[in-house]
C-alpha cells in the first residue's frame, strides 16, 4: 500500500482517483507547520500540495519513503527542487489544467471590451440610464490576431471561429499544416499588428517577447483596434498602450495581467475609461482548481506504480558513473541550444544533434534534454521548460529531434554539434570542453571560432574587407558599448565571414540597426547566455 499526504486544501473531487485506488491510503492534514510536517512525512510515499505548504530540504530529508511531490497548480516556488533532485524525489505540476478557464476569461474580456460592459454596468448601477455613450462593435466579420498558438491560444481561436471571426495566428512552432487544421492563417507578428481588429496575447514572457507590442507596433495598427492580454504582463508595453489609446489608435484594452503585480495605486490602467482590468483571474474557476488536482493526482498514481508519467519539473536521477561523465557537458549543451535558437530566425522545425568522440559511446539522452531545453527556452521561457519536459514539449509542438553519433572526432576529444532548421533558415553551432578552460563554442556554421559561451554576445555576419572591424568598434564605442573580446572567423580571404563580440552590456536594438547599415555588414544579432 502507498500512503499519500494531502497537506493543503484540495477538493475531494480533485483527489478522488487517489482515494478510490485500492493500493493507496490518503490522509488529509492541512495547516501543518514545518516541524509538524517533518514529524509525520517519514511514513508517506507521496505529498500533494498547493501553494501554502513549503516543501523544504528538511521536509524531504525527513521523507525517507518520499517518491514524489505533486503541486496542484503550475508554480513550484514553494518546493525546493534542488533538494528534491538530490534525493531522487520527483516533483510534478499540472500546467494544462487551466487551459479552458484562461481561454474563456480571455474571450470574456474581449466581449466585455467590444461592448463596454463594465463601464455600462457602473454607470447604470450608479443611477444613470445612458444608452448613447456605449456604442460597441460586433465580433462577427472582424479579424482576430492570436499571438501564441499553444493550447490556450488554439482554444481561443476555435471559439472565435464560432463567432464568425477571421483568425490570424502567430507562434514560433506553428506549422502550415496545423494552422490549416485550426482554420487559422499563419502570420507574422507584423502582419497581425497591421491587419487585426482585435489582438489577444497568449505567449510566455521571454526576452524575445518582452514589449513585443510597443510604440513601433501601435504606430502601424488599424485605428480603432482593441487588445486583450490574459497571458503575462510585459508582453505589451503598458505606457505605450496608454499613449496609443489617448492618440485614438487603440479603441480599448482589457488586461488580466500587469508587468508588476499588484500594480501601483497610480497605475494608469486603473483609472483609464477605455481599459478593463481584472486581478489575474485567468485560472480562477472551480473547474480549473479541480482539474489541476485531478491531473496531478493521476501523475502521482503513475509514479507510485512505476508507470510512464509527464509534467515532472526536476531532473530525474542519473546513474553516478553517467552523471560524472555528462555533468561537465550539461552547461555546454544548454548554452549551445540557447545560442543556436537566438541566432536562427523562424519557427523551429528540427533540432539535429551530433555527438562525436568519446561521448558517442555513452547514453547521451540526459545531455540531449539540456540541449533541447536551451532551444525551447528561448521561445517558451525558462519557467516553462526544464530538462524533464523538454522532449515532451518538443514532441507536442511537432519539433523533430534527430540524434547522431560518431566515434571519431577530427580535432577534439569530444564534439557536440547542434543544427537548427526553421521555416526560414538553418544554422549550426559546435562546442566542446577544453581542459583548464571549460565550455567553448568552436564552430558557427562553417566558421571555426573559439568563444566562451557566456555573457552578452553580438554575432555579426559580414564580407571580409579591410576596415570592417575598425568601423564596428568605432560605432559600438560611440554608443557606449564596450568590447571585452572579439573572435573573427572566415573561410576565404575577401569572402563571407563572421565576428563574435563579447560586450560589457547588452547592445540596444537601435545600435544593432546601425551596425547592419554599415557597408559590407549583413546581419547583427544580440545573443545573451546567462
DACOR-V710648 format. One record per pair of residues at least 6 apart in sequence whose C-alpha atoms are under 6 Angstrom apart, sorted by the first residue. I is the first residue (numbers start at 1). J is the second residue. D is the distance in Angstrom with one decimal. If there is no record, write none. Layout:
[[I J D] [I J D]]
This chain:
[[1 23 4.8] [1 24 5.5] [2 24 4.7] [3 24 5.8] [3 25 4.8] [3 44 4.9] [3 45 5.4] [4 26 4.8] [4 44 5.7] [4 45 6.0] [4 46 4.7] [4 47 5.8] [5 26 6.0] [5 27 5.0] [5 47 4.9] [6 28 4.7] [6 48 4.7] [7 29 5.1] [7 30 4.4] [7 49 5.7] [8 30 5.0] [8 49 5.2] [8 50 5.8] [14 290 4.8] [14 293 4.6] [14 294 4.5] [15 297 5.9] [19 26 6.0] [38 59 5.2] [38 62 5.8] [41 63 5.1] [42 62 5.6] [42 63 4.3] [42 64 5.3] [44 66 6.0] [45 65 5.2] [45 66 4.3] [45 67 5.5] [46 66 5.5] [46 67 5.9] [46 68 5.0] [46 69 5.8] [47 69 4.8] [48 69 5.9] [48 70 4.7] [49 71 5.1] [50 71 5.4] [50 72 5.2] [54 78 4.9] [55 79 4.7] [56 80 5.4] [57 83 5.3] [67 89 4.9] [68 89 5.3] [68 90 4.6] [68 91 5.7] [69 91 4.8] [70 91 5.9] [70 92 5.0] [70 93 5.9] [70 296 6.0] [71 93 4.7] [72 292 5.2] [72 293 4.8] [72 296 5.9] [73 93 5.9] [73 94 5.2] [73 292 5.5] [74 93 5.6] [74 94 5.5] [74 95 5.0] [85 315 5.9] [88 317 5.5] [91 312 5.6] [91 313 5.7] [92 311 5.4] [92 312 4.2] [92 313 5.6] [93 311 5.9] [94 292 5.3] [94 295 6.0] [94 296 5.7] [97 288 5.8] [97 291 5.0] [97 292 4.6] [98 283 5.3] [98 288 5.0] [99 152 5.3] [101 283 5.7] [102 282 4.4] [102 283 5.5] [103 152 5.4] [103 156 5.5] [105 282 5.7] [106 230 5.8] [109 254 5.9] [114 136 5.5] [114 137 5.5] [115 136 4.5] [140 163 5.6] [140 164 4.7] [140 165 5.3] [141 164 5.7] [141 165 5.0] [142 165 5.2] [142 197 6.0] [143 165 5.7] [143 166 4.6] [143 167 5.8] [143 196 5.0] [143 197 5.2] [144 167 5.0] [144 196 5.5] [144 198 4.8] [144 199 5.7] [145 167 6.0] [145 168 4.7] [145 169 5.8] [145 192 5.4] [145 196 5.4] [145 199 4.6] [146 169 4.8] [146 199 6.0] [146 200 5.2] [147 170 5.1] [147 201 4.9] [147 202 5.7] [148 170 5.7] [148 171 4.8] [148 202 4.7] [148 203 4.7] [149 171 5.3] [153 202 5.6] [167 184 5.1] [168 184 5.7] [168 185 4.7] [168 187 5.9] [169 184 6.0] [169 185 5.9] [169 186 5.2] [169 187 5.5] [170 187 5.3] [170 188 5.7] [172 347 3.9] [173 347 5.0] [173 348 5.7] [173 397 6.0] [179 186 6.0] [193 221 5.6] [194 220 5.8] [194 221 4.8] [197 225 4.6] [198 225 5.6] [198 226 4.8] [198 227 5.6] [199 227 4.7] [200 227 5.9] [200 228 4.6] [200 229 5.8] [201 229 5.0] [202 231 5.0] [204 380 5.7] [206 381 5.2] [209 235 5.7] [210 234 5.5] [210 235 4.6] [211 234 5.9] [211 235 4.7] [211 236 4.8] [211 237 4.9] [212 235 5.8] [213 236 4.8] [214 237 5.0] [214 240 5.8] [215 240 5.3] [223 249 4.5] [224 249 5.7] [224 250 5.0] [224 251 4.5] [225 250 5.1] [225 251 5.7] [226 250 5.8] [226 251 5.6] [226 252 5.2] [226 253 5.7] [227 253 4.8] [228 253 5.7] [228 254 4.8] [228 255 5.8] [229 255 4.9] [230 256 4.9] [230 257 6.0] [232 257 5.8] [233 257 4.9] [233 258 4.1] [233 259 4.1] [234 259 4.8] [244 250 5.6] [252 274 4.9] [252 275 5.7] [253 275 4.8] [254 275 5.6] [254 276 4.5] [254 277 5.8] [255 277 4.9] [256 277 5.7] [256 278 4.8] [256 279 5.8] [256 280 4.8] [257 280 5.4] [299 309 5.8] [302 309 5.9] [312 388 5.9] [315 388 5.8] [330 367 5.8] [332 439 5.5] [333 370 5.8] [333 371 4.7] [334 370 4.9] [334 371 4.5] [334 374 4.4] [337 371 4.8] [337 374 4.3] [337 375 4.4] [338 374 4.4] [338 375 5.0] [341 375 5.1] [342 527 6.0] [346 422 5.2] [346 423 5.3] [346 424 5.3] [347 422 5.1] [347 423 5.5] [348 422 4.4] [349 399 4.9] [349 421 5.7] [349 422 5.0] [350 399 5.3] [350 400 4.5] [350 401 5.9] [350 420 6.0] [350 421 5.1] [351 401 5.0] [351 419 5.8] [351 420 4.8] [352 401 5.9] [352 402 4.5] [352 403 5.9] [352 418 5.8] [352 419 5.0] [353 403 4.8] [353 417 5.7] [353 418 4.6] [354 403 5.8] [354 404 4.6] [354 405 5.6] [354 416 5.8] [354 417 5.0] [355 405 4.8] [355 416 5.0] [356 405 5.8] [356 406 4.7] [356 407 5.6] [356 408 5.9] [356 409 5.2] [356 414 5.6] [356 415 5.1] [357 407 4.5] [357 408 4.9] [357 409 4.9] [357 413 5.5] [357 414 4.6] [358 414 5.8] [360 405 5.1] [360 406 5.7] [360 407 5.5] [369 387 5.2] [370 387 5.5] [373 390 5.2] [377 385 5.8] [415 431 5.9] [415 432 5.1] [416 430 5.6] [416 431 5.3] [417 429 5.8] [417 430 4.1] [418 428 5.7] [418 429 5.4] [419 427 5.7] [419 428 4.3] [420 426 5.5] [420 427 5.5] [427 445 5.8] [428 444 5.8] [428 445 4.6] [429 443 5.4] [429 444 4.6] [429 445 6.0] [430 441 5.8] [430 442 5.7] [430 443 4.7] [431 440 5.5] [431 441 4.2] [431 442 5.2] [432 439 5.9] [432 440 5.5] [433 439 4.6] [440 451 5.5] [440 452 5.0] [441 450 5.7] [441 451 5.0] [442 448 5.8] [442 449 4.8] [442 450 4.9] [443 449 5.5] [447 489 5.3] [447 490 5.8] [448 489 5.9] [449 489 5.9] [454 529 4.7] [454 530 6.0] [455 528 5.9] [455 529 5.1] [455 530 5.8] [456 502 5.7] [456 503 5.7] [456 506 5.8] [456 528 4.7] [457 501 5.4] [457 502 4.5] [457 526 5.8] [457 527 5.0] [458 500 5.7] [458 501 5.1] [458 525 5.6] [458 526 4.6] [459 499 5.9] [459 500 4.8] [459 524 5.6] [459 525 5.2] [460 498 5.5] [460 499 5.0] [460 523 5.6] [460 524 4.4] [461 497 5.9] [461 498 4.4] [461 522 5.5] [461 523 5.3] [462 496 6.0] [462 497 5.4] [462 498 6.0] [462 520 5.7] [462 521 4.2] [462 522 5.1] [463 495 5.7] [463 496 4.6] [463 497 5.7] [463 520 5.2] [464 494 4.6] [464 495 5.4] [464 496 5.9] [464 497 5.7] [465 494 5.8] [482 503 5.5] [482 504 5.7] [483 502 6.0] [483 503 4.5] [484 502 5.4] [484 503 5.3] [485 501 5.8] [485 502 5.2] [486 500 5.8] [486 501 4.6] [487 499 5.7] [487 500 5.1] [488 498 5.8] [488 499 4.5] [489 497 5.7] [489 498 5.3] [490 497 4.4] [512 524 5.8] [516 522 5.8] [516 523 5.5]]
